[in-house]
Amino acid sequence: MIRSILRLTAFVVIILFVLSIILIYGSLPDVGALKTANPKSTAFIELRKKQASQNNKKLRIRQRWVSFKSIPKLFRQSVRISEDASFYKHEGVDFDELKEAIRRDLEDGRLSRGGSTITQQLAKNLYLSEDKTFVRKIKEYLIARRLEKTLTKYRIYHLYLNVIEFGPGIFGVQAAANYYFRKHVSELSLDEIVRLAAVIPRPLQVNPTRNKGWLKWKANWILKKLKKYNYISDEQFQFNKLVLE
């Protein structure tokens, strides 16, 4: 009797899960327009506006689109090794990193660890929220897969670098370069590049112009990775390591 009840319960749970996936899949956005058109806004930009309004504040949005080629190769390399080293190998989800993220979350008893690829982060920024729920993660996964099937890696990375958050109201690499360093992104120094790349995981908590705490540790970590993969010379590494002190 008990076994029958357990089997029935398991069957019902599976059916409900499958139905939920079907409903979620049916509500996914059409990403086809992103092949040629840049989005006028994103879910995260609208979220930040709403949060500011709820606190009786007006948030100035800074964002300016730039071409992929305008963004220094070292910047692209710094972000990739920091956020998603396997970007050009996976199809939207890094399952090894995902398994590690799930393992840590189960140990902690909450959704805390990242594990998101550049494609998943793009999906979240364009269409979702910052809520750490299983439903949002499922949507993030499905949208990421759709992005990978529809767009080239080049286009995905181009969109990502132009919409990610770098601070209050600051979206995209050009807005960040201009706001923090008064420069066009193509003019950034190596020191400025690793600082901005270091901010990405904590855009509202970390300022790239301050040498302390997380920023100092993360920027040095990225610098070491750049040296490890021979993206920079030993001289560049040593000099910029001193700059970050």
Backbone hydrogen bonds, N-H to C=O, Kabsch-Sander energy under -0.5 kcal/mol:
donor,donor_aa,acceptor,acceptor_aa,energy
5,I,1,M,-2.1
6,L,2,I,-2.5
7,R,3,R,-2.6
8,L,4,S,-2.4
9,T,5,I,-2.7
10,A,6,L,-2.6
11,F,7,R,-2.4
12,V,8,L,-2.5
13,V,9,T,-2.4
14,I,10,A,-2.3
15,I,11,F,-2.4
16,L,12,V,-2.7
17,F,13,V,-2.4
18,V,14,I,-2.6
19,L,15,I,-2.6
20,S,16,L,-2.3
21,I,17,F,-2.2
22,I,18,V,-2.2
23,L,19,L,-2.4
24,I,20,S,-2.7
25,Y,21,I,-2.9
26,G,22,I,-1.9
27,S,23,L,-0.8
27,S,24,I,-1.0
28,L,25,Y,-1.2
31,V,29,P,-0.7
34,L,31,V,-1.4
35,K,32,G,-1.8
36,T,33,A,-1.2
37,A,33,A,-2.4
43,A,125,N,-0.5
43,A,126,L,-1.1
44,F,125,N,-2.0
46,E,42,T,-2.3
47,L,43,A,-2.1
48,R,44,F,-2.5
49,K,45,I,-2.0
50,K,46,E,-2.2
51,Q,47,L,-2.6
52,A,48,R,-2.2
53,S,49,K,-2.4
54,Q,50,K,-2.3
55,N,51,Q,-1.0
55,N,52,A,-0.5
56,N,53,S,-1.8
57,K,52,A,-3.0
59,L,57,K,-0.6
60,R,58,K,-0.5
61,I,59,L,-0.6
62,R,60,R,-0.6
62,R,169,G,-4.0
63,Q,61,I,-0.6
70,S,67,S,-0.6
71,I,67,S,-0.7
71,I,68,F,-1.0
75,F,72,P,-0.5
76,R,72,P,-2.0
77,Q,73,K,-2.5
78,S,74,L,-2.4
79,V,75,F,-2.5
80,R,76,R,-2.1
81,I,77,Q,-2.6
82,S,78,S,-1.2
83,E,79,V,-3.1
84,D,80,R,-2.5
87,F,84,D,-1.8
89,K,86,S,-2.3
90,H,86,S,-2.1
91,E,93,V,-0.5
95,F,93,V,-1.0
98,L,94,D,-2.6
99,K,95,F,-2.4
100,E,96,D,-1.7
101,A,97,E,-2.4
102,I,98,L,-2.6
103,R,99,K,-2.4
104,R,100,E,-2.3
105,D,101,A,-2.4
106,L,102,I,-2.6
107,E,103,R,-1.9
108,D,104,R,-2.4
109,G,105,D,-1.9
110,R,105,D,-1.4
112,S,110,R,-1.1
121,Q,117,T,-2.6
122,L,118,I,-2.2
123,A,119,T,-2.3
124,K,120,Q,-2.4
125,N,121,Q,-2.6
126,L,122,L,-2.7
127,Y,123,A,-2.3
128,L,123,A,-0.6
128,L,124,K,-1.6
133,T,131,D,-1.1
137,K,133,T,-2.0
138,I,134,F,-2.3
139,K,135,V,-2.4
140,E,136,R,-2.8
141,Y,137,K,-2.3
142,L,138,I,-2.5
143,I,139,K,-2.8
144,A,140,E,-2.2
145,R,141,Y,-2.2
146,R,142,L,-1.9
147,L,143,I,-2.8
148,E,144,A,-2.3
149,K,145,R,-1.7
150,T,146,R,-1.6
151,L,147,L,-3.1
156,I,152,T,-2.4
157,Y,153,K,-2.6
158,H,154,Y,-2.2
159,L,155,R,-2.7
160,Y,156,I,-2.4
161,L,157,Y,-2.4
162,N,158,H,-0.9
162,N,159,L,-0.7
163,V,159,L,-0.9
163,V,160,Y,-1.1
164,I,160,Y,-2.0
166,F,170,I,-3.0
167,G,170,I,-0.8
170,I,167,G,-2.1
171,F,62,R,-2.8
171,F,169,G,-0.7
172,G,164,I,-3.3
173,V,161,L,-2.4
176,A,172,G,-1.9
177,A,173,V,-2.6
178,N,174,Q,-2.3
179,Y,175,A,-2.6
180,Y,176,A,-2.5
181,F,177,A,-1.6
182,R,178,N,-1.2
183,K,177,A,-1.4
187,E,184,H,-2.3
188,L,185,V,-1.3
193,I,189,S,-2.3
194,V,190,L,-2.4
195,R,191,D,-1.5
196,L,192,E,-2.2
197,A,193,I,-2.4
198,A,194,V,-1.7
199,V,195,R,-0.9
199,V,196,L,-0.7
200,I,196,L,-0.8
200,I,197,A,-0.6
202,R,199,V,-1.7
205,Q,202,R,-1.0
206,V,202,R,-1.9
210,R,207,N,-1.6
212,K,210,R,-1.6
215,L,212,K,-1.0
216,K,212,K,-0.8
217,W,213,G,-2.0
218,K,214,W,-3.3
219,A,215,L,-2.5
220,N,216,K,-1.7
221,W,217,W,-2.0
222,I,218,K,-2.4
223,L,219,A,-2.1
224,K,220,N,-2.3
225,K,221,W,-1.9
226,L,222,I,-2.5
227,K,223,L,-1.9
228,K,224,K,-2.5
229,Y,225,K,-2.2
230,N,227,K,-1.5
231,Y,226,L,-2.9
232,I,226,L,-1.0
237,F,233,S,-2.2
238,Q,234,D,-2.7
239,F,235,E,-2.4
240,N,236,Q,-2.4
241,K,237,F,-2.0
242,L,238,Q,-1.5
243,V,239,F,-1.7
244,L,240,N,-1.7
245,E,242,L,-1.1
